[in-house]
Amino acid sequence: MELSPDQTIFWQYGFITINLTLVTTWGIMLFLISSSVVVTRKLKTGLQISRWQCFVEMIVTGINDQIKEVGLNKPQEYIGFIGTLFLFIGVSNVCIIFPGYTPPTASLSTTAALALCVFLAVPFYGISKTGILGYLKSYLQPTWIMLPFNLISEVSRTLALAVRLFGNIMSGGMIVAILLSISPFIFPVIMNALGLLTGTVQAYIFSILATVYIAAAVQNTKNKKKPKILNTN
Amino acid sequence: MKINWFTVIAQVINFLILVWLLKKFLYKPILNAVNTREKKITDELKDADAQKASAQQEKDDFKKKNTDFDTHKKNLMAAAVADAATQKEQLITAAKTQANELRTTMEKAAQEDQKNENAARAHDNQDQVFAMTRKALTAIASVSLEEHAANSFIQRLKSATEEEKKQMQDAFQSKEHVLLVRSAFALAEEQQASIKNVVKGVLNVEKTMEFKTDPQLVSGIELSTSGYKLGWNFSEYINALEEHTAEISKEKLKLQLEKKAVISN
């Protein structure tokens, strides 16, 4: 039993490996980009719009509002990163409805890559807003003694992000696989449905946590205010 | 369960590419469309508010104009009614004045007509009476009326009282040397001689006498000089009849005019 789609290798040349994770990711990327191009090709600004435009607008404005609610006043600056996180993870997880599909988020490499992106995005946005010194000073808050703990916090929360998503999605796939061997009818369907819910919730949690971290970095250095702290347990 | 670092790097690159592409093809167009729509709706709402305010203003203006129009209409109507009443009074007064003038004119015309009619009737009456009397006297006494009138005149001179004679003598003994004898008909030579003798005898005056014919006397004779006149003719009787007839006509005319005045009012 393969625990990760990384183990399904299609092509390999030394260090370069084309595995199921990458192929699935490209497929999802293709789907997202082509859908976006198709929907936004004939955008209407009047009151009468197509149902697809309405659906996409609901998603985009929903993400925008969520970013705003967390505390980032200019959500259009962050929606590219946070929105893509949510859409990529969400679509990857929801596609488990298709038989034989393994989401790329079930690969620790993918979740680690996404967590690494968040890990890099936090200082990127923090520095872009207040400069490098302002951002580095945030590690000395509230006192310089907290510096090691702040550094550990940075690393551990990135690790937590990666492992949380990987664990949830991988475990969901594992449970379905185990249930299929024990009871091939009914229960796998229920667990699959539950997996849809779990996958969507995980996409939401991942992106909202990324938003919180970015907001914390931006607001710590800007207003000395702490953002909303979400209980992710 | 281990991390494939090539996959990690590839996924990071994939993710960054996806961020860039979605930003370009999804977020920007969608957010622009939403913002454009919101702006459009906001503008339309503002425009609708402005139009509503304008409509309210126009409504208020229209109401005010309507009220002003009604007031103006009432004032004009009241003025027109007052003018009509004044004109009516003026027209009635003018009509009454005209009616009065017309009535006066008609009265005058009627009186003139009556007067002319009375004169014509009197003249006719005189002629008729004269003709009738002459016919009657001719038939009864077998003498002409003219003779009878001359005889009556002579008799009257003869039967005059002393006082009358004195008056006549005083009157006829004036500086004028001509005594005028007028008669309605031409007197015969004999009658003229009789009258001359009687006058000479009774009045004791010696004057030239001149005889003239005047149909207005209606069968009679009149002796006149300056300041005195003596005569006998039918005119006196006929004048009395004329006065009586005129009095009756006057009463009739008065009744007719009263009736007309009642009808015109």
Interface residues (C-beta under 8 A of the other chain):
Chain A: L3 S4 D6 F15 I16 T17 N19 T21 L22 T25 W26 M29 L32 I33 S36 V37 V39 T40 L43 K44 T45 G46 L47 Q53 V56 E57 V60 T61 N64 Q76 I79 G80 F81 G83 T84 L87 F88 P104 S107 L108 S109 T110 A112 A113 L114 L116 C117
Chain B: M1 K2 I3 N4 W5 F6 T7 V8 I9 A10 Q11 V12 N14 F15 L16 I17 L18 V19 W20 L21 L22 K23 F25 L26 Y27 P29 I30 L31 A33 V34 T36 R37 K40 I41
